[in-house]
Amino acid sequence: MERISSLERKYLDDFLNGQFKSATSYSMVTALEKKFADKFQVNHAVAMVNGTCTLHIALEAAGVGMGDEVICPPLTMSSTSLAVLMANAVPVFADVDPETFLLSPESVRKKITVRTKAIIPVALYGLTPDYDEIMKIAGEYGLTVIEDDAQCFEGTYKGRLAGGLGHMASFSFQTSKHMTCGEGGMLITNDDELALKIRRYSGLGYAGITPGKGRITRDEIQDPEYERHLVLGWNYRMSDLCGAVALGQLERLDELVGARVRAAGHFLEAVEGCTWLKPQKVPEGSRHVYWCLPLLLDTEKVGWREFRGKFMELGGDGIYGAWKLSYMEPAFRNHAFLGREKLVEAFGDYPYGPGLCPVAEDLQPRILQFKTDYWKEEDAVRQADILRKTIDYF
């Protein structure tokens, strides 16, 4: 199979033949939103320029603002917590489970204060967190739950599809994700009121647009008396160029996800019986869709760089380390928030640095992330065999 097929090229040709319509008109993006909502079994889907913007708009729609706290995990790409700062709010980091690597409901509960407004659980690597407990906690405290499903297309939790587990769900179409258009994202919800805010806040606050309608009529936009901005909004609308590619990818999503799951299966077979390389635990009833395959290394057996070096020496295609924990990044340690540090510091003492999340701090330097985006299965089989040989060497 191919990463980009003739279907995406066809939709691109259809778009180009349409002479570059505006994103406010009926377009590839409109078709993408409708099909995405149908695919993920929700009422509303709004496309945007990337998956960080979708999180930002979700927070704005939830009413998160100056001085509010948002709980999120530190073991993930920092875009999650950076979106909180974009909303002028304060990221508060809760620890993760040592076996699933996912946000710990127990730690979330301990982090809640009178200023907590929302929780962003991350479906890390393609596995959904414990939403029963997270939603229970959110209900007790009146919090909004925003799923970060950037790495979890078609994953499930107890048989329920990721995307319909919280109040809103954010997806990313960045190049490494299950489906891509280079850059892009989608924010989905079943809530009509949230959907209207999402559409307006991501579309320059325009009047005349609705959850399912991003188009402004010609008569409106040409009228000199037309008052177009009802509220502050950002220009986060996806272009038709990206929408055309994403539409083709969406229609092939089962195939694209299946390829990654099969690739992960070959790697998992290679580590069977190895006591010092442990896969992420998949709870019963969940479907893992393996954006990548994480393995936890016992570094008393072999060092992280030593293992990666031997894997590469034998012909391996590379191993990625887990992201530096968000609060350990220089931007957080130094409160380099482009002026927002004044807001953070005005509302309390938030010393980002070592000791905040001990479990995550133990896991992060030991995780090996193996690629799963092999579109020819024989390539995945070959890489898994190299992993097996690397294990045998040690």
N, C-alpha and C positions, 0 to 999 in steps of 0.2 A: 504494500500500500504506500501511498504518498502522503506527506504532511499537507501539501496543498495540491488539490486535485483539479480536474477540468471543471467541476461544479463551481468552485470559487472563481475560476477564470471566467466562466459564463456569466456569473452575477456581476463581476467587474465590467465585462463588456456591456452588459445591460445598463449598468450605471453610466459608463462613459458615453454610451449612445444617447443617454438622457441629458447630456450637456450640463453636468454638475448642478443638480438641483440643490436648493438650500436644505439644511437639516430641519428647517421648520416646515417643510412641505412633505407631502406623502412621498415616501422614499424607501430605500432598502432598510433603513433604520426602523421605520414603522413596521415593515414585515418581520424584521428580526425581533422586535419587542413582542409582537403578537405570538410568534412561534416559540419564543423563549418562555413566555408565560404559560403557554399550553404545555410545553415540554416539562416544566417544573411544577405544574399543577397549582399555579397561583393566579390571582385575579389581575395583577398589575406588574409590568416590567418596564423600566426606564433605562435606556442605554446612555452611557457617558464615555468620556474620553479615556478613563483608566479606572482601576480598582481602588486607588487611593481617594479619588474624587467621590466615588460611590459611598465610601465609608464616611467621608466628610459630610456629604449631603444627608446620609442616614442620621448622623448625629444632630445636624441642624433640624431635620424633620422631627426628631425626638424631643426637641426643645432644649438640648444640651447647650450650655453657653458659659459665660464668664464665671470662672471659679468652680464650676461643677466638676465632679470627679467621675471618671470612667474607668472601670476595671477591665484589664486585658492581660494576656499572658506575655511574659518577656521572651519566651522561646518561639520566635517567629520572625518573619521579615518586619523591620521596624515601621513600615508603612502603616501598620495597624495603629500604633501609638502616636505616630506623627499626625495622623488624621485627627486624633483627639486634640492635639495642639492647634491644628488648623481651625478647629471649632472654638478656640479660646478656652478650652477646658484643660483639666489636669489628668494625665495618665497615672493610674494607680495599678501597680503590678501585683498580681496574685500568682502563687506558685503552681506548679504542674504536677500531675500524677507521675510517679517514677516508672510505671510500666507502659502507660499509653502515651506519655509525653504531653498530654492535653491538660487544659485548664482544670484545676482541682476545685470542685464545688466547695469543699471544706475550707480551702484557702480564700475563695471568693467571699464566703460568709464573714471571715475574720477581717476582711479589708473594707467592709461596708461602713460608711460614716453618714452623717446627716447630709453631706454634700454629694453623695453618690447618686448618679442619675441614670447610668446605663452600664451594661456589661457587653463586651465584645469577645465571645468565645471564638477561637480559631480552629477550623478543621484541619489541623496540621498534617501535612503530607498526604491528605486525602481521607482522613479518618475523623468522624464526628465526635465531639465531646459528649459528656453525660447531660443531655438536654433535659431529662426529667427532673434532675436535681437543680440544674441551673434555672429552669423556668419556675420551679417551686420557690426558690430563693427570690427570684425577680418578682413573683406574685406577692410574696410576703412584704416586700419593701417598695412596691410600686415602681420597679425599674424596667427600662426598655432593654430588650435583648436584640443585638444586631449580630447576625451570623457573619463571620468572615469565612466565606467558602471559596476563596481565590484558588485553593488547591483541591477543591472537592466537588467536581462535576459528576453527578450521578451517584455519589456516596449515599448511604442510608444509615439511619439510626432506628433500631428496632422496627425495621421494615418501612420507615417513613423517609421520604426523600429529603436530603439536605436542601435547604432553601425555604422550607415551610415549617421549620421547627421553632424559630424565634418570631419576633415582630417584623423584622426586615432581614434580608440576606443580600450580601454583597459578593459579586463574582468578578474575577479579573480575566481579561483576554490578552494579557502580556505574552510575549513570545514563548515563554517556557511552559505556559499553562496547557491544560487538556485541549482547549480550543483557543484559537488566537486570531487576531487581525492586526498583529504588530503591537498595538496598544489599544486598550478599550476596557470597558467594564459594564456590568449590569446590576441594577438594584431592584429587588423584587419584594412584594408585600401582598398580603390579602386585605389590608386595611385601606378603605377608600380615602379616609382623611389624610393618612400618611402619604398615600400615593399622590394626592393633589399637591401636597407640600413638596414632595420629591420632584415632581415635574416642574413646579414653579421655581423652586430654589436652584435647580440645575439648568434652568432655561431663562436666566436673566430676569426672573420675576414677572414674566409676561402675563398680561391679561389674555383671556380668550383661549388659553390652553387648559387641558384637563388631563387626568391620569392616562387616558388612552389616546390623547390627541395633542401632538406637539406642533400642530400647524396653525398659523395665523392666516386668516383669509386675506386675499388680495385687497378687497375693499377696506378692511381694517388698516392694513399696513400702509396703504396709500392715502389715507385720510389725515389731513394736517391736524385735526382735532383729536386724533386717536391717542388715548392715554395708555401706553403699553406696559409700564412698569408698576405693578401693584405692590411689590415688595422687593427688598434686596434679593438679588439672585446672582449666581455665577454662570459664566458661559462654559458649561461642562458638556454640552451636547456632542454626541458622536457624529462624525461625518458619514456621508453615504459611502465614501471610499472604504472606510473601515467596516461599515455596516454590510457591504456587499460580501467581503471576505468572511466576516463573522457569520453571516447567514448560511453560506456554504459549509462552514465548519460545524455550525449547529446541526445541520441536516445530516452530518456525518459523525455526530458526537458519539454514538454508540460504538462505532468502529474505532474512533480515536481513543476512547477510554479503554476499550477492550484490549487494544495493543499494549497499553501500559500495564494493565492488570496481568496479561500473559507474560510480559517481560519480568515483572516483579515475581511472578510464580517461579520462573527459572532461577532467579537469584535466591529465593527462599529454599528451593530444593538444594541449592549448593551449600547452604549453611546448616542444613539438617544434621543434628548430632554434634555440632560445634558448641561447646559449653561457654565459650568466651566471646561469642558474637550473638547478640540477642535481638530479634526483630521487635518492632513496636507491637505491643499486645493489642489484639483486635477483639473487643468484647462481643459476646454472643448477640446475634441479631443485627450487627453492623456490617456494612459492606465498605471495605477499604478500596479506594480507587487509585492509589499509588501514583500521585504526582511525582514522587520519587520513592525509593525504598530506603528507609532509615534502619541502620543496624547500630546497636550499642556495643562498643568495644570495651573489653576488660583491659585497661591500659597497664595493669600489672603483668599481663601476659605479653603484650607487645605494644609499643608506642604508636600513636595515631599516625605520625609522619612516616614511621618505619613501615607500617602496614601499607599505607598508600604508595610509598616508594616501591615496594616489592610488586604490588598490583600493577603499577604503571610499567615497571621493568618487564613484566611478563606479557605486556601488550594491552593492559587495561585502558579503558576509555576515560579514566579520571574518576576521582572521588571528591565530592564536595564536603566541606565542613559545615556544621550547622551555623547559622548566623550568630554573630556575637549577640549576647542578650541585649535587648533594646536599652535597658537602663545602664548597661556597661559601655554603650557607645559614647564617644566624646561629646556629641551634641547633648546628651542627657547628663553626663557627669558634670559638664561645664555650664549647664543651663543655657546653651547657645540656641535660643529659640526665636531669634529675630524680633526681639522686643517682648515676646510673650512671657519671657522669664519674669517680667514685672507682675504679670497676672499670677503666675505659679507661686512666686515668692510672697505675694500679698495675701494669699489665702492659707498659708501654712508652711511647714517645714517639710520639704520633699527632697531629702538627700539621696539622689540616685547614685547607686554604687554597690559594691560587694555587700552581701549579707541579706539582701531583700528577699530573695527566693532561693533558698539553699538547694532544693531538689533540682531546679533548672540549672543552677550553677554547677552541680555535679554532672548533669547529663550533657550539657552543651559541648564541652571539649572532647567528649567521647563518642559523639554521633558521627557515623559515616553515612553520607547520603549518596546512593547510587542512582544514576540516571535510569529512567524507564522509557524515555521517548525514542525507542527503537522501532522504526516503521517496517523494518524487515526482521521477522522473528529470528532468523538465523544469526543476526547480529547480537540479539539478546542472549541466545544460547551460547554463543562464543564468549561473550563477556562473563556470563555465569560460570563457564568452565574455567576462565582465568581466575575468578574469585575462588573457585574450588581449589585450584592449584596454589593460590596464595595461602589459603588456610592450611593446606597440606605442608607447605614450606615451614610454617611456624609450629 
